Amino acid sequence: MSNPSRVFWPMATVACLAAWPTRAAEAQTPAQAKASPTDTTRRPIALGEVVVAASRVEESLLKSPVTVEKLTARDLRLAPAPSFFEAIEQVKSVQVISPSLGFKVINARGFANTTNVRFAQLVDGVDNQAPHIGGPIGNALGPSDLDIASVEIVPGTAAALYGLSAINGLANFSTKSPFTSEGLSLQQKTGVNHLGDASSQAKLYAETSLRYARALGTRWAFKLNGTYTRGYDWIANDLADLYPQGNTTAGLPGGPANPAYDPVNGYGNESSNRSTLNLGGKSYAVARTGYLEKDVVDYRLRNLKGDAALHFRPNARTELAYTYRVARLDNVYQRSNRFRLQDYVLQQHALALATPTVQARAYLTRENTGRSYNLRSMAENLDRSHKPDAQWNRDYAAAWNAAVQAGQTVEEAHATARAAADAGRLQPGTEAFRQKLRELQDINNWDQGAALRVRADLLHAEAQADLGRALRNNLLPRLPAFLDFRAGLDHRTYVIVPDGNYFINPDPKKDQFSNLAYRKTGGFVQAGARLWHDALRLTATVRADKNDYFRLRLNPRFTAVVSPGGQQHNFRLSYQSGYRFPSLFEGFSNVNSGQVKRIGGLRVMSDGVFENSYLRSSIDAFNAAVTAAVNANTSSAPAAEKRRQAIESNKGLLRRNPYTYLRPEHIRSLELGYKAALLPQGRLLLDVDFYYNRYRDFIAQVEAYVPKTNNPDSAAIYLSNRATQNRYRLWTNSQTQVYNYGGSAGVRYELPGGYLAGANATYARLARTESGDGLEDGFNTPRWIYNLSLGNENAYRGLGFGINYRWQASYHSQTFLVTGTVPAYATLDAQLSYQVPTPNVRLKVGATNLLNRYYESFLGGPSVGGLYYVAVSYGLN
């Protein structure tokens, strides 16, 4: 047992490490570790600052082979954002969207969405995603402000090293070691939001955090963290009509007077809740009334989370740590639909070992969605609990005919018909409404209720070995020190407990309620060389991954860093590729949702559907043309004959589904960069990068319907009637080849007196597409984003401040639900702080979106206003 690396070496054959947090802080003396934060205010930018996320080893920030952004403890203290997680929005190359006050989504370099499964989020190297989702729920399971040490962000693909579907990038949050950051820390934030909000009165926001850490001699240490956040979420209340053209051929405009009115944040009036009614010799699209989002969701936000860690150092060079994290949250979450997460619980157990030669980690994440529910299904089934669709349509038609006979105009008759059909409908705010909502919340079938009942586990084991060090210490003592060799393996298994609605086990040899497993195994080898006194660094990496349902995939990465004349100027070049395997939901979903069944794109789930279905887009165009033809036909022929003729003349619009079963998503990326520390002591830090990407086989959704007939000549007749078709929403791959490019530039300048000024700009552009099928996830990225910042922790006798101005351009947003333009917006964030040396108390008064100019970061999302807060912290170190 005298050589820990030799004893532990067999584990390297079964696992591989994600980013290991830097131990630079642990080399500090106790005095340094416990120094007041203000001790650093007059230090220049540290030339020796290290990062680990870019290459999975400690290396100079200046000499990283790919773009890496870092927020240090000082940066986080200067940030006007109320938490470290929200401060990420001011980082170069980063785009953040806000589906909720408690749920922000990080992305880089384009193709953003509300559940970004292309961007990995790690805490001390541990993936903190929710297993069934395939992405994290903001910082729900992450560290608190009291325990965060630094943040590293790698924009762009990192799949060659991490194999975590990180084809758009990753963020790694490093926490404080209990060996070097001891004592009790407390923090209380109190704030207010919804000022000037037409949809809500002002609401209080509060967050209480504590941290306690202690070293028990030189070998043992532990830490405890707890955070309780409560507030009132941002409200989504966009009432724009998604189907304004629904009745234009019948002479009716879009908007609230449209019988097919479908507001963005109204639910229960979507396409699947729409019927075609023949009234007065014309065909009208008529939708159920539905409910607004604010009618069916509780916007109260709560997040209770905590973690406990026990660390053991048998010697000065080896550390073993066990960490347990748990979070329970009530929040609004969004993917294709919006959800109320209620009593939602995430738990994680992680075990990590670090030696000079081998680093390893194993963890288990458990997810239970509690009493969460789908807002769209809730609204649909509230309507249907009052009256089935068929009965509602009959009542609507009878009332319309009576109104017209009484002399009302067509538009007035539609309003009268809706009021008559809705008579007795459950009204928001009543006890009967609340009772029915609670009842539907527990029905686990979205054709009848709204419950989201998922239990899922993620098991992961990984290790990496410094082969160069091991060889030099044992077999090849003369191996040149300028050569570096590393290798690692990892294995991940997802386990779903099928609920019969959201997931089933598709194996015909097993019961559909037996556990479903989904596995991936991979590894990498890496060789590097430092030449000409470290003026040239070359690295070559090859990663291989094998998934249960796909053949072996290879991801190479080649990097070069040239540092002429030392570390002042550093030029970098990298080429890499990355694969993303389908997430659990994309591969295995089995959801009855609004009379449309959403099924995974793996053949085991959707066998036969692709081959026999027609695109919904073509069916919509076909039915619109049929309606237009019927409405334009002024002959005396019976209505049925008019419709038959219209179907026959327009059936050529129907298009067979050209898509097929899921394949892994792929990216190839070329990146150039330059980083320099200029002026004496590196007071001016300059960083510039440029990238060019090619994406293939985007994983996206297509809606396609199967006619209930085996006779292709009758398909058009069956597809003209909702009752004679099976409707599916399928995960598949876009046929479009997408090219995009962009870059960013940032500068930080350390001014005299401890002032730190910064500016950065990020540019992203969709270059071109081949095929243009429109199925791929939208680029959903502003062409320009820039940030301007200025701060000082001790501008005058312990008084500090931080200001950040952020602007982003308007952009075209294309999602499965909403397509349109997101307006440009700007936010001004600011904070004032005061440090009381004895006792160690820090006061902070701040605001995000100080000017309270409401904006939406994506279409269909909430309006985000100002959040004004006061934070009191004790014992920060």
KADAUR-V780188 format. One record per helix or strand of 3 or more residues. SS is the DSSP state (helix for helix, strand for strand). FROM is the first residue (numbers start at 0). LEN is the number of residues. If there is no record, write none. Layout:
ss:SS from:FROM len:LEN
ss:SS from:FROM len:LEN
//
This chain:
ss:helix from:3 len:10
ss:helix from:23 len:4
ss:helix from:29 len:4
ss:helix from:36 len:4
ss:strand from:68 len:3
ss:helix from:72 len:6
ss:helix from:83 len:7
ss:strand from:93 len:7
ss:strand from:102 len:6
ss:strand from:118 len:5
ss:strand from:147 len:8
ss:helix from:158 len:4
ss:strand from:168 len:7
ss:strand from:182 len:11
ss:strand from:202 len:14
ss:strand from:219 len:13
ss:helix from:247 len:3
ss:helix from:270 len:3
ss:strand from:273 len:6
ss:strand from:281 len:6
ss:helix from:292 len:4
ss:strand from:299 len:16
ss:strand from:317 len:17
ss:strand from:337 len:17
ss:strand from:357 len:11
ss:strand from:371 len:3
ss:helix from:374 len:12
ss:helix from:388 len:17
ss:helix from:409 len:12
ss:helix from:430 len:11
ss:strand from:454 len:12
ss:helix from:466 len:7
ss:strand from:482 len:15
ss:strand from:515 len:16
ss:strand from:535 len:12
ss:strand from:549 len:13
ss:strand from:568 len:12
ss:helix from:583 len:5
ss:strand from:588 len:5
ss:strand from:595 len:4
ss:helix from:602 len:4
ss:helix from:608 len:4
ss:helix from:615 len:17
ss:helix from:638 len:15
ss:strand from:664 len:14
ss:helix from:679 len:3
ss:strand from:683 len:13
ss:strand from:698 len:9
ss:helix from:711 len:8
ss:helix from:721 len:3
ss:strand from:724 len:9
ss:strand from:736 len:14
ss:helix from:751 len:3
ss:strand from:755 len:15
ss:strand from:783 len:13
ss:strand from:798 len:10
ss:strand from:810 len:4
ss:strand from:818 len:4
ss:strand from:824 len:12
ss:strand from:840 len:8
ss:strand from:866 len:8
//
